[in-house]
Amino acid sequence: MPSNSINLGFRQQLKDYQSKGQVATDTDKRVEEKFNVHGDSLKLLNKTRAELSSLIPQSQDQRDIASNPTIMA
């Protein structure tokens, strides 16, 4: 029995594992890219209510807040 025919199954399994490994690597890259894009927003989830409230611009005069560049954006 030639070794080529014996190793055929192992070669196919190896190709399958390599393919699955490549898919996993590509998926990891996509997840990392998405995390990097949304990382700042995700960090807000760790803040307390008081910390989040302090990030909101506040003013005594409603006209001031309406013209605030942060509010405008």
C-alpha positions in Angstrom: 0.0 0.0 0.0 1.6 3.3 -1.1 2.1 5.9 1.7 0.3 8.5 -0.5 -3.0 6.7 -0.1 -2.5 6.2 3.6 -1.7 9.8 4.2 -4.6 11.1 2.1 -7.0 11.3 5.1 -4.4 13.0 7.3 -3.7 15.6 4.6 -7.4 16.3 4.2 -7.8 16.7 8.0 -4.8 19.0 8.0 -6.3 21.2 5.3 -9.6 21.3 7.2 -7.8 22.4 10.4 -5.7 25.0 8.5 -8.9 26.4 7.0 -10.7 26.6 10.4 -7.6 28.3 11.8 -7.6 30.9 9.1 -11.3 31.6 9.7 -10.7 32.0 13.4 -7.8 34.3 12.7 -9.9 36.5 10.4 -12.7 36.6 12.9 -10.3 37.6 15.7 -9.0 40.5 13.5 -12.6 41.7 12.7 -13.5 41.6 16.4 -10.4 43.5 17.4 -11.0 46.1 14.7 -14.6 46.6 16.0 -13.4 46.8 19.5 -10.9 49.5 18.6 -13.5 51.5 16.8 -16.0 51.3 19.6 -13.6 51.1 22.5 -14.2 54.6 23.9 -17.9 54.0 23.9 -17.5 50.7 25.7 -15.4 52.4 28.4 -18.4 54.4 29.3 -20.1 51.3 30.5 -17.7 51.1 33.4 -18.5 54.6 34.7 -20.8 55.3 37.6 -23.9 57.4 37.2 -22.2 60.4 38.8 -19.3 60.1 36.4 -21.7 60.0 33.5 -23.6 63.0 34.8 -20.4 65.0 35.1 -19.8 64.4 31.3 -23.1 66.1 30.4 -22.7 69.8 29.8 -24.7 71.9 32.3 -25.6 75.6 32.5 -27.7 77.9 34.6 -28.9 79.7 31.6 -30.7 77.6 28.9 -29.4 80.0 26.2 -25.9 79.1 27.0 -26.4 75.4 26.8 -28.3 75.7 23.5 -25.3 77.4 21.9 -22.7 75.0 23.5 -20.6 73.4 20.7 -21.0 70.0 22.3 -24.8 70.2 22.3 -24.7 71.6 18.7 -22.7 68.6 17.6 
